[in-house]
Amino acid sequence: AIESTTPAQKQKQKTNSSQYPTSTMPKKCAEAALSLLTCMEETECVLKDKKTVSECLKDEIESEACKAQRNAYYTCKHSQLNMRTRIRGVRVY
């Protein structure tokens, strides 16, 4: 008997054979994101006002304490989209 596999089953077999499981795939900006999240969790906005981190990030005054981490995360995400950075690498001044 001939076994027939659907295209969806073939795709699933291809994705399961990758080096990393889908849930633990490494992200380029994960370290910067974790640093920003940790910093924001320690702000008064989250601790005293009991707001979520995303609510506090929208308010620039509340997220002033984590400006360096926020800028690092923005730069990392921007470098993924910027073709010049992807081809030539990060500029060093």
N, C-alpha and C positions, 0 to 999 in steps of 0.2 A: 504494500500500500504506500502511496506517495503522501508525505506529510506536506500540508500547505500552511504557510504562515502568512498572516495578513501584513500589510505594510506597517501597521501600528505595532505589531509584535516585533518586526525587524528593527524598528526604531528603538523600541524598548531594550532590545538586546544590545544595540550599539551603545546606548547611554549607560547601561549597567556595566559595560566592559571598560569604562574610563578609569583613569588612574585614581581619581578622587570620587568619593560618594557625593551626590548632589548636595546634600545638606551641609557638608563640611568643606565645600569648595573654597579655596583661599581667595580673599578679596584684596585688591591692591591698597585700598584706603581703610582697611579694617582697623589698623592701629590708630590712625588719626580719628576715626569715628569713635572708637572706644575711649580715647583720651578726652574728646569733647563730651561724650556722654557722662563719663566719670566726673568731669569738672562741673557740668550742669547739675548733676545730682547733689552736689555739695553746696549749691547756691541757696540763698534765702528764699528765692522764688519757689523752689521745689520743697525745701524743708519746712518753712513756716507757712507759706501761702497754700501749700498742698496742691499746686498746679502740676500738670504733666511737663515733662522736659520739652516736648514740642511746643506747648503753649509759651513756655519761658523763652525758647529760642526765637519766637516771633517778635517778642518785645525786646528791642535793642538795648534798652536801659537795664533790663533784668539780666541780659546775657553779656554785659560789659566785662564781667569778671573773667569770662572765658574767651575773650576776644582773640588771643593768640591761637588757642586750639581751634576756634571756629575758622580763622584765616588759614590755618594749616590744612584743615579738612577741605575748605573751598579750593585751595591751590591744588590739592591732590586730585579732586574730582575734575577740576578744570583741565588739568594736564592729561587726563584720560581722553578728553574730547578734542583737545587742541592738536591738530595734525602736525604742526611744527615741532611740538614737544615730543610727540610720538615718534617722529622720524629722526630728528636731530638730537634729542635728549634735552634735559633740563639746562637752561642757560645759567651760567655762573658768571657773576659780575666781579 
